[in-house]
Amino acid sequence: MNGNFPNFVPYLASVLGVSVAVMTAILIITAFWTIIWKGLGLWRAARNNNKWWFLAFLVINDLGLLEIIYLLWFAKKAAGNSSAA
């Protein structure tokens, strides 16, 4: 591997013993998974004015695990009251 990014996917595929197409699919699915959870976590933290959670989500990239924990246990549940501003 000579430092070129396009060589990363074939290299990673050979290390893991999968085809380049499978490795590409894994990377794309992982990217979408992360973007969805990060977006939901950032949105909820901003709405709840949780600045430290928002900053943590913005800085830490952990495949959405921190966002999932926040959304399931720490975010305020909207109990059917949606107030229009």
C-alpha positions in Angstrom: 0.0 0.0 0.0 1.6 3.2 -1.2 -0.6 5.8 0.6 -3.2 6.2 -2.2 -6.8 6.1 -0.8 -8.2 4.0 -3.8 -5.8 1.2 -2.7 -7.4 1.1 0.7 -10.5 -0.8 -0.2 -8.7 -3.7 -2.0 -6.2 -3.9 0.8 -8.8 -4.0 3.5 -10.8 -6.6 1.4 -7.7 -8.8 1.1 -7.0 -8.5 4.8 -10.5 -9.5 5.7 -10.8 -12.2 3.0 -13.7 -10.7 1.2 -14.2 -9.4 -2.3 -13.7 -5.7 -3.2 -17.4 -5.5 -4.0 -18.4 -6.9 -0.6 -15.9 -4.5 1.2 -17.3 -1.6 -0.7 -20.9 -2.5 0.2 -19.8 -2.9 3.9 -18.2 0.6 3.9 -21.3 2.2 2.2 -23.7 0.5 4.6 -21.6 1.5 7.6 -21.4 5.1 6.4 -25.2 5.3 6.0 -25.7 3.7 9.4 -23.4 6.2 11.1 -24.9 9.2 9.3 -28.5 8.3 10.2 -27.8 7.8 13.9 -25.5 10.8 14.1 -28.2 13.0 12.5 -30.9 11.7 14.9 -28.7 12.2 17.9 -27.6 15.7 16.9 -31.1 16.7 16.1 -32.5 15.5 19.4 -29.6 16.9 21.5 -30.1 20.3 19.8 -33.9 20.3 20.4 -33.3 19.3 24.1 -30.6 22.0 24.5 -28.1 19.3 25.6 -24.9 21.1 24.5 -22.5 18.6 25.9 -24.2 15.7 24.2 -24.3 17.6 21.0 -20.6 18.3 21.2 -19.8 14.7 22.0 -21.8 13.5 19.0 -20.1 16.0 16.8 -16.6 15.0 17.9 -16.8 11.3 18.7 -17.3 8.9 15.8 -18.3 5.4 17.2 -20.6 4.0 14.5 -23.7 5.6 16.1 -23.4 3.7 19.4 -23.2 6.8 21.6 -26.2 8.3 19.7 -28.2 5.2 20.2 -27.5 5.2 23.9 -28.5 8.8 24.2 -31.7 8.4 22.2 -32.8 5.3 24.1 -31.9 6.3 27.7 -31.1 10.0 28.1 -33.2 12.0 25.6 -36.4 13.5 26.9 -39.3 11.6 25.5 -41.9 13.8 23.7 -45.0 12.7 25.5 -47.3 13.6 22.6 -47.0 17.3 23.2 -45.7 19.1 20.1 -45.7 22.8 20.6 -45.7 25.0 17.5 -43.5 28.0 17.7 
